Amino acid sequence: MSDTPPESVNPGSPDFDALTRDIAEVPAVEVIVTVAVNLMSAAAVKLGLTEEGDKYKDLDEARKLVTALAGLLDASATEISSFHAAPLRDGLKSLQLAFREASLVRDEPGQGPGEKYTGPVYG
């Protein structure tokens, strides 16, 4: 076995041992919240809510991201405190309302993105 660090064999390759050690130190709540925030950010972009506006707007992609976010929040509700969950649920509802507003064809109440997890969302 070689004592050569992985980066010198393949420059630019990640040190997976170091990454594993780093992730092992992160509490599960922090991982869940980080993933939720990333889903929220991606959904906002796909809904055209960023400075670029409609440049990246894609409602099909937004629907998938909002639904994934709703599923994650539903599944983790008992695992994360209301301190973390409440603002995430508020953000989810805002995204669901933004989706409804952006859609040319309105979903029936309870049929919008993520509403199978949250129930119908009204303004």
N, C-alpha and C positions, 0 to 999 in steps of 0.2 A: 504494500500500500504506500502511496506517495504522500509526502508531507507538503506537497504543493497545494496552496489554497485554491479553491475552485475558480476564483476570479482570474488567477494567472493562467489556468488551463484554458478558460473561455472568458476572455475579458468582457466585462459588461454583464456577465451572468449574475443573477441574484444569489446571495448566500442564504440558501433555504434553511440552514440550521439557525442562523441568526434571526431570520424572519419567524421561524417557529418559536424560538425563545421569546421574541417580542410579543407575538400574539398570545402566548401563554400567560403573559403578565396582564393582559387587558381583561377587565371584568366583562362577563357576558352582557350585562345591561348596556355597557358602552358600545359593544359590537352591534347589538340590536339597534340602538339609537343611531349609530353611524350609518348603518345600512338603510334605516328609515329615512334619514336626512338625504342620503344619496338618491334614493328613489323619489323623494319629494322634489329634489333639484332637477332630476332628469325629467320628471313629469311636467314641471313648470316650463322647462325648455320646449318640450313637445307640445305644450298647450299655447306656446307663443307668448308667454308671460315675461320674457326677459327683454333686455334692451334691443336685441336683434328682432324682436317681434315675430312676424310670420316666417322669417327666414328658415327656421327649423321646425315650424309647426307641422305636426303629424298626429292627428287625433287617434288613429288606430294604435300607434305606439303609446300615446298618452293613456289610452284606455288600459293597456296592458300594465303599464307602470303604476297607475292608480289602483288597479285591482290587486297587484302584488303588494303594494303598500298596505292596503286595507287588510289583506290576508295576514301579513306579517304582524300588524298591530292587533288584529283579532287573536292570533295564535299566542302572542306574547303578553297579552293584557294582564294576566296574573303573574307574569314573571318580572315585569318592570313596574316601578312605583307610579302612582298617579302623578307625581312630580314630573316624571319623564313622559308618561302617556298622554296627559291632558294637552300639552302643546302640539304633540304629534297628531292627536285626533282632530284638533282645531285646524291644523295644516291640511290634513286629509280632507276634511269637510270643505275647506276653501278650494282645494283642487277639484273636488267633485262638482262644486258649484260652478267653477270656471269651465269645466268640461261641458256642463249642461248649457252654459251661456254660449260657448264656442261652437256647439253642435248645430248644424243646419237641420238635422233630423233628431227630434227630441226622443230620448228614451222614456219609456213609461216609468212612473215612480217605482223604485225598487229594482229597476233594470239597468241603471247607470253603472259606470265603473266602480267596482268595490261595494256596491249596495247590497250584494248578497251577504256581505259580512257586516255592514253597518246599518242596514235597513234603509228605507227611502230617505233621501236628503232633500230638504226644502230650504229655500232662501230665507 
